[in-house]
Amino acid sequence: MPKVRMYSTGVCPFCRMAERLLRTKGVAFDTIRVDLEPERRAEMMEKTGLRTVPQIYIGEIHVGGYEELAALELAGRLDELLEG
C-alpha cells in the first residue's frame, strides 16, 4: 500500500472530511500541519502550486484536495489507487 500524506490545518473542515474518508478505508496516513510548521506550507506550495488545504498525496501521486479524493471514491477508483 502506498504511503498517504496530507497537508492540512487544525481548523479546516475539508481536511477533517478527507481524514474521515481515509479512515473509513482503513488507511493510515501522515498529516503535515502547515499551520504549525510554516516551512511545510512553503514546501506544499512549491510542490503543488496551491495554497489551500488539504493537499493529498497517495504515494507520489498528487490527488488534490477533498473534492478530488471524494470524486475518486464516487468513481470507484480510490481503492485501486490506495492498493498501488
C-alpha positions, 0 to 999 in steps of 0.5 A, a space after each residue: 500500500 502506498 504511503 498517504 500524506 496530507 497537508 492540512 490545518 487544525 481548523 479546516 473542515 475539508 481536511 477533517 472530511 478527507 481524514 474521515 474518508 481515509 479512515 473509513 478505508 482503513 488507511 493510515 496516513 501522515 498529516 503535515 500541519 502547515 499551520 504549525 510548521 510554516 516551512 511545510 506550507 512553503 514546501 506544499 506550495 512549491 510542490 503543488 502550486 496551491 495554497 489551500 488545504 488539504 493537499 493529498 498525496 497517495 504515494 507520489 501521486 498528487 490527488 488534490 484536495 477533498 473534492 478530488 479524493 471524494 470524486 475518486 471514491 464516487 468513481 470507484 477508483 480510490 481503492 485501486 489507487 490506495 492498493 498501488 
